[in-house]
Amino acid sequence: MEHKELDRMVEIIDHEIKKQGISRRDAMKMAAAGSAAFMMGGTSASAATTAHAGDVKGKILIVGGGLAGISTAARLTNTLSNPDITVVEPTDTSVSYQPGQTLVGAGLWQKSDITYQTKDFVPSGVKMIKDKVVEFNPDNNKVKLASGKEIAYDFMIVAAGVMLDFGKINGLEGVITSSGENSSARKIVGKNGISSIYFADGAVDTWANMQKFIEDAKGGKKVKGVFTHPNTPIKCGGAPKKIMYLTDARLREAGARENADLTFYPNGSKMFGVTEYHNAITRQFEDRNMQWNYRHNLISVDSAKKTATFNRHWKEKGPWDEDLEEYSIVMNSKEVEVPYDFLHITPPMKAPDEIAKSPIGSAKGWVPVTKETLQHIKYPNVFSLGDIAAVPMGKTGGSARKQYKVVVENLISQANGKELKSKYAGYTVCPLITSIGTVMLAEFNWTKKPTPSFPFDPTQERWMWWLLKYYALKPMTVYGMLSGRA
């Protein structure tokens, strides 16, 4: 059945590229170069950016040189005739392929498979500064770097990403990035069964911890795996479940599944914000004998005792309100201590303090933008995209692939005094790995309804989406997006 589905997918792709007037040979070249954006999240197959009516005169500053920032710099370079672009990024490996950390954590890839040097992807003509912006002065169009240098700009794009706040959990330490320096977090995370795939070295340690967990189960020990999801927005919301599915798969592969309890402790009350995907995931959990407990937020870890403490919270009907003529709602909570042998932590996440507490930040930290145009709500020459932008459900690489094109088009329009017509519709994609060999391709937008790119039931796990996830998405991202063409 899976081979028939793959054949059908190829037929559909053939139909779409013919409709666009592109030969199969050219389409294959585009795919090999990572420009096959038409394969996912839309069928536009244009391999190159076309010049817009109007150019940009002035300095463009991009804060953050990860996937979103470098992709935006590349597309601006491809589009504008003589751009003046500066990117500020402190990390040498900021463009590393973060979605691959899940596969590293399950022993399917190596860290070397996902690590890339940022300097190798900086577009020709773009000035790269290895530093960090520590002060924002948008009223005077300036920023200050950690080195003390000031940079003036005419337009600024903020693509700085998020911080992983392990230190917010009692017993852990560190506020780190996915690909930056992480020694503070690794004092505890990575040892005694405590794991996290949210940074590259943590993914390596996750596989080591998982192997011990499996060996203990294989040896007859009854073991407990605990998987968490915090009370903050996070990037790649499916990742906490992906690593749980892969742990289940590895245990079954070893013939040790019956000796392991696997339980998911999310802070929320759903598996997924889209009802159809929520229902599919709960069915998948039931089929695999994986458990879950909603409304649990991890607040403390005791690595010596190997226990995790959660704040379990719920709502109850309170006393009668005579003025409103209805019962009030009372929030209740209590602490719950859970033993573990293997603990996967999805850390709380936040905007960098220097952004959150600046004039371009917000009370919740994220950069406030109009969600369709990605233009700052207060400063019209400032745009933001990627994990740092305050848009609903937008913290995935698939979201950034849609967003950076909108930012480029709208920045050019803004520079030329034109209406901002390019709109981001909230497209998000989560290739939810459900086993070694199957993926549920969850695509959706702000309607909170499935928006599949192909005419298949999107709630079904499929082998062909595994092929897409395992083989195609990395080159499409690394050589497509980072070239500004995918």
Phi, psi and omega in degrees: 000318182298321180295323177296320179296318179296318177300319179296320179298318179297320178300317180295317178299317177302316180298317183292319182288329176293321179297329179276357179077030182245136179287158179297322179299314179295322179296320178294323176298318179297317180296317180297327179277359181084015183259015185277055181295336181294346181286345187205134176071032180128158187246020176290120188253017181294124184275341184231152178278142178258150181293138177274164175287104183113153180238187178237119175256123183131174184269131177251123178251129176246119179264106182114120182246040173271204183303312183294316183292313181290323177298319179294317178300319180294318182291323175298318179297319179292331190267318187271153184283322183209067187285151174245096188239132174236133176245132176249121183209127183275345190254133182292334187242034185294339180267008178304153189276091185297323179301338179285350181297330176298317181289326174296318181297337179258008177077016182268331174235166174257161177302324180296339179287342186240359185265126180229146177274127182302322183300335181284350184240005179288124182299149178302132178092348179275132178274124181251125178246120178275093184194183181227136174283126182245344177220138178244132178230072186292338178292334178245011177056050180220154169228158176241136181266164178301330179287350182099348181289144174255144177234129175265151180216161170258326177223141179232137176241122182257116182222047192277352179078192184240165175255142176267110189262069178299327182296346177288343179263122179303133180098348177245169181222160168101139168236108192229175171251171184295324186238008181264197180295135189221019186299328180296316180291323185284359172299330183234313181292127184111345182245156175053037176083356181277125189224158172199125178273005186280356167223155193299312179294327176296326177294320176299314179294328179300316180296320178297315179294322180295320179298318178295318178302315180292319179297320177297317179295320180295330179279000176105356180284139174277117187241158182236126174253130183238133185230132189242161175215121192279183181263025175238162169301146178225158172275148182051072184298343179276344186301320179301328178278325180303313183291333175290315175302318182289328174296316176302315181296318180293323176295318179294320177302325181273357182071029187236013187297326185292344181264006184236133169261129179240122184226134179259132180239083178273149176292329184277190184243016178217158173282331186202146183288344177261122189305315182299320179285324175303312181297320180296317182294318179298322176296318180296319177298316180297317180298330183262003182059041174258138186259165175209151176225110181288166173058045175235120178247125181292125180240344184202147176227132173250100186290334179287315180276348184056056175230146176243132180253128181246149166269107177271127186229148181203165179254143175227157176287126181262201182290162180288131177261110185292327180291315181274347182055050176202164177281140175283163178251128183249131175272129177237155177204160173205158179273136181235125180262128185235123176284152179215158167251325176230124182235116174259122184255124165266110188288154168303147182233150182209166173286151174303140184302323183294340175267311183303321185265009182262174177298337180270357180271196182210175181301327179267000175101320186290154181286117184283119180229159167292123193295335180277318185264341181066022175269138180304142185288341181247323185249105187293343178265013178242132176234160178213149179207171179080202188298332185280341185284141181275074175234150180294137169053035188247021187257061174221162175297325178296325176293314181300328181295328174279322188291320188293332176291321178296315180300314182298312182296320183284327176297318179297318178297316179299318181296334183254014176068028182251163178295142179276098187265340181285131186234135172269125185264009177087014181303132177219146178226138176229102172287093188278105178293124181248349174189177173282093181128354178222147179219140168259117184272096184270105177247139183196173176218199185294347176288347184059035174236150176302137177232066186294143178277344181232153186280054175240157175297113186287351180272000182266140174285134185221143177294324184293329177287335172296318177300318178298312182295313189283323187251324193261325190293326180295308177296326177298322181282307188290319184255351177263298181296315185290350172265356180078016186244342183269000000 
